[in-house]
Amino acid sequence: MRNASERKDIRRAEKLAAETERARIEFICAAMSTKQGRTWFHALLAGCSLFQDPFTGDALMDNFVKGQRNIGLMIYNDIVGNCPADFVTMMQEASIQEQINDRPIKPSDDIADPFGDEYASREDIYGGDN
């Protein structure tokens, strides 16, 4: 049992807290050093509304989202404070993935139209409601 008035117990608790903090930061840096880790952290930070305005207009929802955002900001500070180059890499990878997912349909992506037009759009083939 700890005695908060004993210097030896205080020092032992300080050492344990420092070791725990070091291990936590090492984990974050190790995870951020891999593509899978960066992808996971980006999804977590996005889920915490870190990359968008948390305002919804509903006071209860705003408070909920601000709580999520607070957790995201703590994780963000750990990442940027300890492995900033990996954060930049994570954002570049996420930007590239977003561009790939949101790219417009190009003629090479379309299916040739057997009825005379050079290309049919996906909307023409599958309908606009799908």
Secondary structure, 3 states (H helix, E strand, C coil): CCCCCCHHHHHHHHHHHHHHHHHHHHHHHHHHCCHHHHHHHHHHHHHCCCCCCCCCCCHHHHHHHHHHHHHHHHHHHHHHHHCHHHHHHHHHHHHHHHHHHCCCCCHHHCEECCCCCCEECHHHHHCCCC
